[in-house]
């Protein structure tokens, strides 16, 4: 159980260190063909305060995390603007600059339905988002996030995520910013207090060359939450993304 993103990162790193299983992936659709150290499969984690969503024990590119969050809420496969923020973005896009299977395109219409269902039935257990099937197989599909559920209780609005694959050093810090912004967005939309983020991961791993003990020193309570009025307007999200630099 972690109070903030730094504690969560350290807890995840400890899971990998305690298992230290070496996986060499030969799947041609995987972006990680090099060896990775992997935690015990299916570990679950709880972040009690998703507002503290920026870990500071390893470097994080805050502009890239912001760009990915804006693109998610923009609900579009147009993604050429992302190349301004990451040199590796091109390899995930078509020659026309599209992101086939962009997560926001899949998830946000379902998130809208979750919000509507909560407003009609506040105690619903049916506020779920499914990130799609197995085909076609490419760098983006099946999606790394498989399933998301929102559940209201006396502890506030919880968000439960199942993720099939997560690279701790390269992806976890950015994914956490996107997921926590989504969590806060739904809670605000239905007038609920923010509860815990529960995160279950099939394969939690780190590349062998990135296996570095996190720095435990420093402020551990940092936040990167975008303005609700921006996130609730898809067009504004994309124009903000284009102008972010």
Secondary structure by P-SEA (a helix, b strand, c coil): ccccaaaaaaaaaaaaaaccccccccccccccccbbbbcccbbbbbbcccccccccccccaaaaaaaaaaaaaccccccccccccccccccccccccccccccccccaaaaaaaaaaaaaccccccccccccccccccccccccccbbbbbbccccbbbbbbbccccccccaaaaaaaaaaaaaaaaaaacccbbbbbbbbccccccccccccccccccccccccccaaaaacaaaaaaaaaacc
